[in-house]
Amino acid sequence: MSGTWTAPRSNRQRPRRSGLTLIELLVVLALIVVMTGAILPSLGNYGAASRLRAGARGVVSQMRYAREIAVRHNTHARFEIDADTGLSRVSELTTVEPESEPQWHADTHAGGLPRALPDGVRFARSAARGSKPAQSVMFSPDGRGEDWFVVIADRRDERLIVRVEPTLGTARVLSASDGQDYQELLRAAESGS
């Protein structure tokens, strides 16, 4: 035996700890914060665009309902907007008494009740093609409608146009990707004709 002492060797290894160190945890949290900061602005734009599309779909839905009422009841029906309040509604030309003059009456069914545009969406402009601004479009008993359109805009001034095709009385949504039709209607809306 010599005069130096050595620790006995052990076959046991130190147990490995599972989990994360504090530094690893902080790095992961920092990455999550950076990624969230990069994604949030685009989510805000998605929400605004989604509300604009929802507003346009609601307008088209009510226009289709007005056309359906006109055809089904063999009368005239009208889709109206109120640009100040952002409300739209459907009314029908009816007679209360057999010999009385027809009058416009608000539709009291779910499809015709006043409907508000989503938050941040507004009626920017509406017009009958080739004339001054018009706050309503009328559908006849044969299903035809007036050549009419409404511009719907959001807070970012992104716009969609809902247009009624007069021969068929159908409504459709136009966006910037629709090219010339969209641009012509925007010019007409801006010029007031």
Phi, psi and omega in degrees: 000136180262176186275001179256144181255136176237147179289141179295140178281139181245143177279352179278134174262156178295139180294137180277134180274136176266157180115187183249149173279166180299321180294316178299318179297317179295323178296316179297316179297320178297319178296319179297318179297315181296315181294320178296318178298327179283330185274325186305315180301321180289330177292324177298317178294323178297319180296317179295316179295322179295318178294322179297314178296321179296320177298316179295318178297322178295319178296314179299318180299315179291325177296317178297321178296316179299317178297317180299318178299316180301314182289312185295322182263002179052053181213189174260142175231154185227135171258126184238147174238153172238102185296332181289320183261345183076019180261149172230153181206168179240137174229161186230142178274110183225163173247136179276313179255149182305323184259005183275164177287142177296145178225156177281129177233137179296137177286132184256007176274163186307319183291337184256351180297153179306134182232132181267147172290156177299158178306136177083002180243141183218159170280113183276323184191148173217151181197150168275136185304126176082008179223187181287172180307142179225131183269003181209162174229138182252141176246138183264168182300336178273005176093352178287157178228175176279155176282095191222152175212158175226137177263127178247132183228157176249186183296333179276001184066024168288144186229147168231151178242132172254122185239139174262125175275119191294322185295316181262345182072018181270149179249142176214157181263132176246139176235177181304331181289350178276001170067236192298317180302315180297312182297319179297316180292322177297317178298318179297320179294319182287330181275347179085014178234000000 
